[in-house]
Amino acid sequence: MIVWKTGKVTAVLRTAIGLQEVRVRTASGEVADAIHYTDELPPLREGDEVLLNTTAVELKLGTGGYHFVHAAWNPNDGGDGGEDVVAAAGAPGAACAGHLMKLRYTSLQRAVLAAEEPASPHHELFLRGRLTLGGMPVLIGDVHSVLPVATAWLRHAERHHRAGEKGGGRENSGKRLRIAYVMSDGGALPLALSRHVAALRACGWLTGAITYGHAYGGDVETVNKFTALLAARHVLRADVAIAVMGPGHAGTGTPLGHSGMEAGELVNAAAALGGVPVVIPRLSFADRRERHLGISHHTLESLGTAAFARAVVPLPDGLSGDKRLFLERQLAESGLAGRHDIRWLPAPSPDEIGESLAQYPLPVSTMGRSFRDDPAFFQAVCAAAQLSLRLCRESAEVRT
């Protein structure tokens, strides 16, 4: 089922790389906000008429209340605007070196240049003998909100480490941590939808982003999760990769029917390629849903069913006794305590987490809860990020 509505653009609210947010008035008089992707179609102007996909809003799904623009035209331009649309879409006469189709066999399929393709400058890299991640830690999460928290903590810890070196009279190494974001197609497919990626790029905190599967819009495009991780290491020269889906996710309330299952698949890929999979457990003691209390069933199922390789699973130490016991019981009953490397690690206080996020320009929440509303979630992310930083340093010492 697709629900379509026509409307008219009444205002352009925000313009970002590859995306506009606009206000529209539908033919029935409804005023709503809509997302328009400008990677393949021209930017919208006030007065443009649009065809809107309103399905998610009609179903009251978690899209942020946005409709999505499928097509647009301006009745005052004369003609049907076909030539402009053809040129913007990259059809005849527009250069397109890539031949990998994303959103394949749909009316919105688009060609991208995949890193593995013969036309790519990185093609020879993927033809070499068996590439590995060389011990690179891969932070794996199952909700998009872990991305800004983990990245902010890595940069915060890096600043403190440098300050400690300087204060201790040691020479600063000068090498800045290179962090790559690997975006799967478990959530949003266009990278442009993520405000967090845009903000992290503006801060200079990400070395680059890679999109794989049918996700698109990264600095590097790849066919699958294996080549995405290899591209993080060998194309972007990352010290650590954060692999997690884009905004939004699918869930049905059933044990296996959720997009978080891909976390287990990423564990397998990272381990198979010689990386260190570090899973960020989805942790909460503020969520009212029983299936997400303590360690979410998303994490328990992805690690218990989909992950065949052994992962490092950091958990924040210092929780109250009853909370710690609750988590230990979950680990024992699920069998994860024996299958994976569970590490109880020092966790930052809410004040320290707040300090790490102070230089980040956007508010960060998980299911609408801040780091003070649901500290366990944020502490788990920061503990995992801190461990990955330690693994990076240990790996660098071994190489030197």
Beta strands, then each sheet from edge to edge (+ up, - down):
strand 1: 4-16
strand 2: 19-26
strand 3: 31-37
strand 4: 49-53
strand 5: 66-73
strand 6: 100-102
strand 7: 110-112
strand 8: 137-140
strand 9: 179-183
strand 10: 208-211
strand 11: 220-221
strand 12: 240-243
strand 13: 276-279
strand 14: 283-284
strand 15: 294-295
strand 16: 312-317
strand 17: 341-346
sheet 1: 1+ 2- 3+ 5+ 4- 1+
sheet 2: 6+ 7-
sheet 3: 11+ 10+ 9+ 12+ 8+ 13+
sheet 4: 14+ 15-
sheet 5: 16+ 17+
end
